[in-house]
Amino acid sequence: PSAQPERGALASQLPEWAALEAHAASLRDVHLRELLADTERSAALFVPHRTGERDGEIAADFSRHKLTKRTLELLVRLAEAMGLRGKLRGLFRGELMNGTERRPVLHTALRAAPSDGAVFVDGTDVMPEVLASRQRVADFARDVRSCRRVGCTGRPLRNVVVVGIGGSSLGPAFLYEALRATHLYEQLDGVQLRFLANIDELDAARAIAQLDAAETLVVITSKTFRTRETLINGCTLRTWLRTQLRGQASDEQIDSSHIAACTADAAAAERWGVSRALTFAFWEWVGGRFSVTSSVGQLPIALAFGPEVFDEFLQGARDIDRHCLTAPFERNLPVLMGLLGLWNLNFQNHTARAIFPYCEALWRLPAHVQQVEMESNGKRVSTHGRLLDFHAAEVTFGEPGTTGQHSFFQLLHMGQTVPADFIGFAQSPGELAFEHTAVALDGCAVSHHDELMANFFAQPDALARGCTAAELRALGVSDELVPHRTFPGDRPSTVLLMPRLTAFAVGQLLALYEHRTAVQGFVCGVNSFDQWGVELGKELAQEVRAQMRAARSSGEPPRCALPSTARLLARYLELAAQTPPPTALAGGGARLPSADSAAVRECVGETEDEVCVLET
């Protein structure tokens, strides 16, 4: 083992990094076809994770990466030199991991079991509060589902609209879409769950289209309760509720029955008008993109499917938490995935990565992982503020198979190399609602799921092996077409095979990608838990809003720092003045109400630190 690196030294300055660079050079001319022919190597890179749960197995195959046993040894040495073991333990123990905001990072505590023991933040055990919050959300959801708690008119709350953006939306939406595609669909029992994230008014119109306000609960999710998009959308939906229910109850009765909140600032939510009885906590030590196992995910999912389903989801996440903390690095799935991300990014020079769930139910997974990975590790400096001379994060994107194959796999096979994760299940999560399990194709019965999984197994092999000019000529392809049909191959991928999509399995996947992200960030030496990169655009948008108001009130052209922006903004204001009012309909045919400008000003201040305060 090497000596401890100098405090603040970049990972790229360590001898372990130099050893990996030399090793990568030795593999440059080795094709994956050659590596995959080594059966002993392929067997060693098959890493199963088994639990006591019937559907809890994950079979991970890393053999289609350009690596050897020596590669893994060198990657583990780099991880140890960067203190990965200690950082993972510190994460779980509640040590200060987010240095710029002076906070611990404890999303793992959100799914801990009562028997897991104490977790301390600033000398206080947070687990009693976490467990109490979990129970409070579960009780509320049961009351709503059983109609013990109803709307202000006495009708059941059958519709839930979650208002939030970023981690307040992506994680819960991914979880909901995954679960409702399984047998759990029956447990919805007519409940509609919708998500409103975008400030575009069309998103608001879609969110409430054909809903009955008397049966609708709006859940506003914002950690600080200061997110402009969320508060403006919240204002609009509150106005919609009051407009639709006018004459049936007072505004106060409507708000206290139909608006709930998930936030770390209960006082701000109360000032905005949310009843304390309908305000559910999460904490400053939970990052938004890691908050789906808090009330942020629990409230909508428990309302939709029941608290027990969310508990099963937490169990799956907890299973991977324990695996990440205890398994040897060489057999540790999130550690291996994080290290291979670093290997492909910085030693193979592949700056993008794709996620392909061969399961339509996981169609929102790539979007959630995009935020988790790119917002966490898309950094330019180390935790000590030193400028990086390497990459800490890939560009992440994805699409379910097989639709992705007919969209951008052409580039993956014949353009630049993009490492990929393929996720598949041995059993289909749901069946067609009528008797139709297979179709006849070329005289053979082919089931939907077998056809899907045939592609799941074929695509990683095609990317890795490719198809040579000699093989094409042997098949009788003309010399003219051979260059166009040659596949270079040598394109890496990870294959994850699981038995069946369940709430437990979804929890495993969530934690797998969360910890993969943390591992890559820890080894790169960056802070994976802040997101200062989102702030500058917000500040500039504030300046643009001021220019809009000034130009409209004075009639003078806008004055912006960049002439090109001033020119475009002037054209926007000119066109907007000529645009007739929108005629979009929403909510049972009623026109979508606009939150009046005074209400919006009350709810969204013009200064960075101003909280939402309603005038009484």
C-alpha positions in Angstrom: 0.0 0.0 0.0 1.2 3.5 -0.8 1.7 6.2 1.9 -1.3 8.5 2.6 -1.5 11.1 -0.1 -0.6 14.7 0.7 -3.7 16.5 2.0 -5.6 18.0 -0.8 -3.7 16.1 -3.5 -5.7 15.3 -6.6 -6.4 11.6 -7.4 -4.5 12.1 -10.7 -1.3 13.0 -8.7 -1.1 9.7 -7.0 1.1 6.8 -8.1 -2.0 4.6 -8.2 -3.4 6.8 -11.0 -0.1 6.7 -12.9 -0.2 2.9 -12.6 -3.7 2.8 -14.1 -2.6 5.0 -17.0 0.3 2.7 -17.8 -2.0 -0.3 -17.5 -4.7 1.3 -19.8 -2.0 1.8 -22.4 -1.1 -1.9 -22.3 -4.8 -2.8 -23.1 -5.2 -0.3 -25.9 -4.8 -2.8 -28.7 -6.7 -5.6 -26.9 -10.2 -6.1 -28.3 -13.1 -7.2 -26.1 -13.5 -10.3 -28.4 -10.2 -11.5 -27.1 -11.0 -10.8 -23.5 -14.4 -12.4 -23.7 -12.9 -15.6 -25.1 -11.2 -16.1 -21.7 -13.8 -18.1 -19.8 -12.0 -18.0 -16.5 -11.9 -14.2 -16.7 -15.5 -13.9 -17.7 -16.5 -16.1 -14.8 -14.5 -14.0 -12.3 -16.3 -10.9 -13.6 -19.8 -12.3 -12.9 -20.7 -10.9 -9.5 -24.0 -12.2 -8.0 -25.6 -10.4 -5.0 -28.0 -12.7 -3.1 -30.3 -11.9 -0.2 -32.8 -13.8 1.7 -35.6 -12.2 -0.3 -37.2 -14.3 -3.0 -36.8 -11.6 -5.6 -33.7 -9.9 -4.2 -31.0 -11.4 -6.3 -28.9 -9.2 -8.7 -26.7 -11.0 -11.2 -24.1 -8.4 -12.4 -21.9 -9.2 -15.4 -18.8 -6.9 -15.8 -17.1 -9.1 -18.4 -17.9 -6.8 -21.3 -15.6 -4.1 -20.0 -12.0 -3.7 -21.2 -10.4 -4.9 -18.0 -8.6 -7.7 -16.4 -8.0 -9.0 -12.9 -5.0 -6.6 -12.8 -7.3 -3.7 -13.7 -9.6 -4.3 -10.7 -6.6 -4.6 -8.4 -5.3 -1.2 -9.5 -8.7 0.4 -9.3 -9.1 -0.9 -5.7 -5.7 0.4 -4.8 -6.7 3.9 -6.1 -9.9 3.7 -4.1 -8.0 2.7 -0.9 -5.5 5.5 -1.5 -8.3 8.0 -1.8 -9.8 6.7 1.5 -13.0 5.2 0.1 -13.6 2.8 3.0 -13.4 5.6 5.6 -15.6 7.9 3.4 -18.3 5.2 3.1 -18.3 4.6 6.8 -18.4 8.4 7.4 -21.4 8.7 5.1 -23.4 6.1 7.1 -22.3 7.4 10.5 -23.4 11.0 9.9 -20.0 12.6 9.6 -19.7 15.9 7.8 -19.5 14.9 4.1 -20.8 18.1 2.4 -18.0 20.5 3.3 -19.3 23.5 1.4 -22.6 23.5 3.2 -21.3 22.1 6.4 -23.7 19.2 6.5 -23.7 15.4 7.0 -25.3 13.3 4.2 -27.7 10.8 5.7 -30.2 9.5 3.1 -29.2 6.0 4.3 -30.7 6.8 7.7 -34.1 7.4 6.0 -34.4 3.7 5.2 -32.7 2.3 8.4 -34.7 -0.2 10.4 -35.5 0.4 14.1 -33.0 -2.4 15.0 -30.1 -0.7 13.1 -29.3 1.5 16.1 -28.5 5.2 16.6 -27.3 7.7 14.0 -25.9 10.9 15.4 -26.0 14.4 13.9 -24.3 17.0 16.1 -24.5 14.7 19.1 -28.3 13.9 18.7 -29.6 10.6 17.6 -31.9 11.4 14.6 -33.4 7.9 14.3 -36.4 8.5 16.7 -37.4 11.5 14.6 -36.9 9.6 11.3 -39.0 6.7 12.5 -41.7 9.0 14.0 -41.9 10.9 10.7 -42.2 7.7 8.8 -45.1 6.5 11.0 -46.9 9.9 10.8 -46.9 9.8 7.0 -48.1 6.2 7.0 -50.9 7.0 9.4 -52.0 10.0 7.3 -51.9 7.9 4.1 -54.1 5.2 5.7 -56.6 7.8 6.9 -56.8 9.2 3.3 -57.1 5.8 1.7 -59.8 4.7 4.2 -61.7 8.0 3.8 -61.2 8.8 7.5 -59.7 12.0 6.1 -61.6 13.6 3.3 -61.8 16.9 1.4 -63.6 20.0 2.5 -66.8 18.9 0.9 -66.7 15.5 2.6 -65.7 13.6 -0.6 -62.7 11.2 -0.7 -59.3 12.5 -1.9 -58.8 10.3 -5.0 -56.3 12.5 -6.9 -52.9 13.6 -5.7 -50.9 16.2 -7.6 -47.2 16.5 -6.4 -45.8 19.9 -7.0 -41.9 19.9 -7.0 -38.9 20.0 -9.3 -35.6 18.2 -9.5 -35.2 15.6 -6.7 -38.7 16.5 -5.4 -40.2 15.1 -8.6 -37.8 12.8 -10.5 -37.3 10.2 -7.8 -41.0 9.9 -6.7 -42.1 9.9 -10.4 -39.6 7.1 -11.2 -40.8 5.1 -8.2 -44.5 5.6 -9.0 -44.1 4.6 -12.7 -42.2 1.5 -11.8 -44.7 0.3 -9.2 -47.9 1.0 -11.1 -46.7 -1.3 -13.9 -46.6 -4.3 -11.6 -49.4 -6.2 -9.8 -49.5 -3.3 -7.4 -51.6 -1.5 -10.0 -54.6 -3.1 -8.3 -53.8 -1.4 -5.1 -54.2 2.1 -6.6 -58.0 1.5 -6.4 -58.7 4.4 -8.6 -56.2 6.9 -7.1 -54.6 9.2 -9.6 -51.0 10.4 -8.9 -49.6 13.2 -11.1 -46.5 15.3 -11.0 -46.1 19.0 -11.7 -42.5 20.2 -12.1 -42.1 22.5 -15.0 -42.9 26.2 -14.6 -44.4 26.0 -18.2 -48.2 26.6 -17.6 -48.9 23.7 -20.0 -47.5 21.4 -17.3 -49.9 22.8 -14.8 -52.8 22.4 -17.2 -51.9 18.8 -17.8 -51.5 18.1 -14.1 -55.1 19.1 -13.3 -56.8 18.2 -16.6 -60.1 16.4 -15.9 -59.5 16.3 -12.1 -62.3 17.2 -9.7 -60.9 19.7 -7.2 -63.2 18.4 -4.4 -61.3 15.0 -4.6 -57.8 16.4 -5.1 -54.9 16.7 -2.7 -52.0 19.0 -3.7 -48.6 18.1 -2.2 -46.0 20.8 -2.4 -42.5 19.4 -2.1 -39.6 21.8 -1.5 -36.8 21.4 1.0 -36.4 25.1 1.6 -39.9 26.1 0.5 -38.2 28.8 -1.6 -38.0 27.2 -5.0 -39.5 29.7 -7.4 -41.0 27.2 -9.9 -42.6 25.1 -7.1 -44.1 28.1 -5.3 -45.5 29.7 -8.4 -47.0 26.3 -9.5 -48.3 26.0 -5.9 -49.9 29.4 -6.1 -51.6 28.4 -9.4 -53.0 25.1 -8.0 -54.1 26.8 -4.8 -56.0 29.3 -6.9 -57.5 26.5 -9.0 -58.7 24.7 -5.8 -60.2 27.9 -4.4 -61.9 28.8 -7.7 -63.4 25.3 -8.2 -64.6 25.0 -4.7 -65.8 28.6 -4.1 -69.1 28.7 -2.3 -68.6 25.2 -0.8 -66.0 26.1 1.8 -63.9 29.0 2.9 -60.4 29.5 1.5 -58.9 28.4 4.9 -61.0 25.2 4.9 -60.0 24.5 1.3 -56.3 25.0 2.0 -56.3 23.0 5.3 -58.0 20.0 3.6 -56.5 20.0 0.2 -52.9 21.2 0.4 -50.0 19.3 2.1 -46.3 19.9 2.1 -43.0 18.0 2.4 -40.3 20.3 3.6 -37.3 20.9 5.9 -38.8 24.3 6.8 -42.2 23.8 8.3 -42.4 27.4 9.4 -42.0 28.6 5.8 -44.7 26.2 4.7 -47.0 27.4 7.5 -46.5 31.1 6.5 -47.4 30.1 2.9 -50.6 28.6 4.2 -50.1 24.9 4.7 -51.6 23.5 7.8 -49.1 22.1 10.3 -51.2 18.9 10.4 -50.5 18.4 6.7 -46.8 19.3 6.8 -44.4 16.4 6.7 -40.7 16.7 7.5 -37.4 15.9 6.0 -34.1 17.4 7.0 -31.3 19.6 6.0 -29.0 16.6 5.9 -31.0 15.0 3.1 -30.1 16.2 -0.4 -33.0 16.7 -2.8 -31.8 14.2 -5.3 -31.3 11.6 -2.5 -34.7 12.4 -0.8 -37.0 9.8 -2.4 -36.7 7.5 0.7 -38.0 10.4 2.9 -41.5 11.8 3.1 -40.8 13.2 -0.4 -41.3 9.7 -1.8 -43.2 8.1 1.0 -46.2 10.5 1.0 -47.2 10.1 -2.6 -46.4 6.4 -2.8 -48.2 5.6 0.4 -51.2 7.5 -0.7 -51.2 5.7 -4.0 -50.3 2.1 -3.0 -50.4 2.0 0.8 -47.6 2.4 3.4 -46.6 -1.3 3.2 -45.5 -1.0 -0.4 -43.2 1.9 0.5 -41.8 -0.1 3.4 -40.9 -2.9 1.0 -39.1 -0.4 -1.2 -37.1 0.8 1.8 -36.1 -2.7 2.6 -34.6 -3.1 -0.9 -32.7 0.1 -0.5 -31.5 -1.0 2.9 -30.3 -4.3 1.5 -27.9 -2.5 -0.9 -26.9 0.0 1.8 -25.6 -3.0 3.9 -24.0 -4.6 0.9 -22.2 -1.4 0.0 -20.9 -1.0 3.5 -19.8 -4.6 4.2 -19.0 -6.4 0.9 -15.3 -6.6 -0.2 -14.6 -4.0 -2.9 -13.9 -6.8 -5.4 -17.4 -8.2 -5.0 -19.3 -4.9 -4.1 -21.7 -3.9 -6.8 -21.9 -0.1 -6.3 -18.2 0.0 -5.7 -17.4 -1.9 -8.9 -19.9 0.2 -10.9 -18.3 3.5 -9.5 -14.8 2.3 -10.2 -15.6 1.2 -13.7 -17.3 4.5 -14.3 -14.0 6.2 -13.4 -12.0 3.7 -15.5 -14.1 4.2 -18.6 -14.2 8.0 -18.2 -10.6 8.8 -17.4 -8.6 5.9 -18.7 -10.6 4.8 -21.7 -11.7 8.4 -22.6 -15.5 7.6 -22.8 -17.2 10.8 -21.6 -20.8 9.6 -21.9 -22.7 6.7 -20.4 -26.1 5.2 -21.1 -28.7 3.4 -19.0 -31.1 1.0 -20.8 -33.7 -0.7 -18.7 -35.3 -3.5 -20.7 -38.5 -2.9 -18.8 -40.9 -0.2 -19.8 -41.9 0.3 -16.1 -38.5 1.8 -15.5 -38.8 4.4 -18.2 -38.2 7.2 -15.7 -35.1 5.6 -14.2 -32.6 7.2 -16.6 -34.0 10.7 -15.9 -33.6 10.2 -12.1 -30.1 8.8 -12.4 -29.2 11.7 -14.7 -29.8 14.1 -11.9 -28.2 11.9 -9.2 -25.0 11.5 -11.1 -24.6 14.7 -13.1 -25.6 17.1 -10.3 -23.6 15.1 -7.8 -20.3 14.6 -9.7 -20.5 17.3 -12.4 -17.8 19.3 -10.6 -14.7 21.2 -11.7 -12.8 21.3 -8.4 -11.9 18.9 -5.6 -13.2 19.1 -2.1 -10.2 21.2 -1.3 -11.0 23.7 -4.1 -8.3 22.5 -6.5 -9.0 22.6 -10.2 -9.4 19.0 -11.5 -7.3 17.9 -14.4 -9.6 14.9 -15.1 -13.4 14.3 -15.4 -15.5 13.4 -12.3 -18.8 12.6 -14.1 -20.0 11.4 -17.5 -22.9 12.7 -19.5 -25.7 10.3 -18.6 -28.7 9.5 -20.7 -31.0 6.6 -21.5 -34.2 5.1 -22.8 -36.0 1.8 -22.3 -35.2 -1.1 -24.6 -36.2 -1.8 -27.3 -37.3 1.8 -28.1 -33.8 3.1 -27.6 -32.5 0.6 -30.2 -34.6 2.3 -32.8 -33.5 5.7 -31.7 -29.8 6.1 -31.1 -28.2 2.6 -31.1 -26.9 3.4 -34.6 -24.4 5.8 -33.0 -23.6 3.4 -30.2 -22.6 0.7 -32.6 -20.9 2.7 -35.3 -20.2 6.2 -33.8 -18.4 7.1 -30.6 -18.1 4.6 -27.8 -20.7 5.0 -25.0 -20.5 2.5 -22.1 -23.9 1.3 -21.1 -25.8 -0.4 -18.3 -28.4 -3.0 -19.4 -31.1 -3.8 -16.8 -33.4 -6.7 -17.3 -35.8 -9.0 -15.4 -36.4 -12.8 -15.8 -40.1 -12.3 -15.4 -42.4 -9.7 -16.8 -43.7 -7.4 -14.1 -47.2 -7.5 -15.6 -49.2 -9.3 -18.2 -51.8 -8.1 -20.7 -55.2 -7.9 -19.2 -56.5 -10.4 -21.7 -55.6 -13.9 -22.9 -52.7 -13.2 -25.2 -49.2 -14.4 -24.1 -47.5 -15.1 -27.5 -47.8 -14.5 -31.2 -46.8 -16.6 -34.1 -43.7 -15.4 -35.9 -42.0 -17.5 -38.6 -44.0 -20.4 -37.5 -42.9 -20.2 -33.9 -44.6 -18.9 -30.8 -42.9 -15.8 -29.4 -43.9 -14.1 -26.2 -43.6 -10.4 -25.6 -41.1 -10.9 -22.8 -38.9 -13.4 -24.6 -38.7 -11.1 -27.5 -37.7 -8.2 -25.2 -35.1 -10.3 -23.4 -33.6 -11.7 -26.6 -32.7 -8.1 -27.5 -31.5 -7.5 -23.9 -28.9 -10.3 -24.3 -28.1 -9.6 -27.9 -27.3 -5.9 -27.7 -24.4 -6.1 -25.2 -22.8 -8.9 -27.2 -23.2 -6.9 -30.4 -21.6 -3.9 -28.9 -18.7 -5.9 -27.5 -18.0 -8.3 -30.3 -19.0 -6.3 -33.4 -18.9 -7.8 -36.8 -15.7 -7.8 -38.9 -15.3 -7.4 -42.6 -14.1 -11.0 -42.9 -17.3 -12.2 -41.2 -19.4 -10.1 -43.6 -17.7 -11.4 -46.7 -18.2 -15.0 -45.4 -21.9 -14.2 -45.3 -21.9 -13.1 -48.9 -22.0 -9.3 -48.3 -20.8 -7.4 -51.3 -17.5 -5.5 -51.1 -19.4 -2.3 -51.7 -21.5 -2.8 -48.6 -18.8 -4.3 -46.3 -17.5 -0.9 -45.0 -21.1 0.2 -44.2 -22.0 -3.0 -42.4 -18.8 -3.5 -40.4 -19.3 -3.1 -36.6 -16.0 -2.3 -34.8 -17.3 -3.6 -31.5 -15.0 -3.2 -28.4 -17.8 -1.2 -26.7 -18.2 -1.8 -23.0 -21.3 -2.5 -21.0 -22.6 -3.8 -17.6 -25.4 -6.3 -17.5 -27.7 -6.4 -14.5 -30.3 -9.3 -14.4 -32.9 -9.5 -11.6 -35.7 -12.0 -11.1 -38.7 -9.7 -11.1 -39.7 -6.1 -10.7 -41.0 -5.5 -7.2 -40.9 -2.7 -4.7 -37.9 -4.4 -3.1 -36.1 -4.6 -6.4 -36.8 -0.9 -7.2 -35.3 0.0 -3.8 -32.2 -2.0 -4.7 -31.8 -0.2 -8.0 -32.2 3.2 -6.4 -29.6 2.5 -3.7 -27.3 0.9 -6.3 -27.1 4.1 -8.4 -27.0 6.4 -5.4 -24.0 4.5 -4.0 -22.3 4.1 -7.4 -22.4 7.9 -7.6 -21.0 8.4 -4.1 -18.2 5.9 -4.8 -17.2 7.7 -8.0 -17.2 11.1 -6.3 -15.3 9.9 -3.3 -12.5 8.3 -5.4 -12.4 11.5 -7.6 -12.2 13.6 -4.5 -15.1 15.8 -5.2 -18.1 16.9 -3.1 -21.0 14.8 -4.5 -23.5 16.5 -2.3 -23.6 20.2 -3.2 -24.8 21.7 -6.5 -23.5 25.2 -6.9 -23.7 24.9 -10.6 -27.4 25.6 -10.6 -27.1 29.0 -9.0 -25.7 31.3 -11.6 -28.6 30.7 -14.1 -31.1 31.5 -11.3 -29.3 34.8 -10.5 -29.2 35.8 -14.2 -32.9 34.9 -14.6 -33.7 37.3 -11.7 -31.9 40.1 -13.7 -33.9 39.2 -16.9 -37.1 39.3 -15.0 -36.2 42.8 -13.8 -35.5 43.9 -17.4 -38.8 42.5 -18.5 -40.7 44.5 -15.9 -38.7 47.7 -16.6 -39.1 47.4 -20.4 -42.9 46.9 -20.1 -43.4 49.7 -17.7 -41.2 52.3 -19.4 -41.5 51.2 -23.1 -37.7 51.5 -23.3 -35.6 48.6 -24.9 -34.2 46.2 -22.3 -30.7 46.6 -21.1 -28.8 43.4 -20.7 -25.1 42.6 -20.1 -25.0 40.9 -23.5 -26.3 42.7 -26.6 -27.4 39.4 -28.1 -29.6 38.8 -25.0 -31.0 42.3 -25.2 -31.9 41.8 -28.8 -33.7 38.5 -28.2 -35.5 39.8 -25.1 -36.7 42.8 -27.1 -38.1 40.6 -29.8 -39.7 38.3 -27.1 -41.5 41.3 -25.5 -42.7 42.5 -28.9 -44.1 39.1 -29.9 -45.5 38.5 -26.4 -47.5 41.7 -26.6 -49.0 40.6 -29.9 -50.0 37.1 -28.6 -53.7 36.5 -27.9 -54.5 35.1 -24.4 -54.2 31.3 -24.2 -57.3 29.2 -24.5 -56.0 26.0 -22.9 -58.6 24.1 -20.9 -57.9 22.1 -17.7 -59.6 20.5 -14.8 -62.9 19.3 -16.0 -63.2 21.8 -18.8 -62.6 24.9 -16.6 -60.0 27.4 -17.9 -56.7 27.1 -16.0 -56.8 30.0 -13.5 -53.7 32.2 -13.3 -52.4 32.9 -9.8 -52.9 36.7 -9.7 -49.7 38.7 -9.7 -50.1 39.9 -6.2 -50.3 36.4 -4.9 -47.2 35.4 -6.8 -45.3 38.4 -5.4 -46.4 37.3 -1.9 -45.2 33.8 -2.5 -42.0 34.4 -4.4 -39.7 37.1 -3.2 -37.3 38.9 -5.5 -34.3 38.4 -3.2 -32.3 35.2 -2.8 -33.0 34.7 0.9 -36.6 35.9 1.0 -39.0 33.2 2.2 -42.6 32.9 1.1 -44.8 35.0 3.4 -48.5 35.6 2.8 -50.0 38.9 3.8 -52.8 38.5 6.2 
